[in-house]
């Protein structure tokens, strides 16, 4: 994710790897990753921030209910982005 600024990464167990965590530590980002059950040394995570992951996943699930977004039917990146904004506005107005 070069060229993208962020302060934290919210992720599930699939991203619980030492390489990813080391890269995030180098960038100064907060690591909020659920731990895989096979991790030898458990890490502390911020439970309050991790709760947001569920809300974010639900939002993306609702976005995918819109056929044009799920199928990526828009021909240009700009029209796809506009469709995402429109769908987000509809979701937030419900």
ABEGO torsion letter per residue (X at the ends): XBGBBBABBBBBAAABBAAAAAAAAAAGBBBBBBBBAABABBBBBBAAAAAAAAAAAAAAAAAAABAAAAAGABABAAAAAAAAAAAAAAAAAX
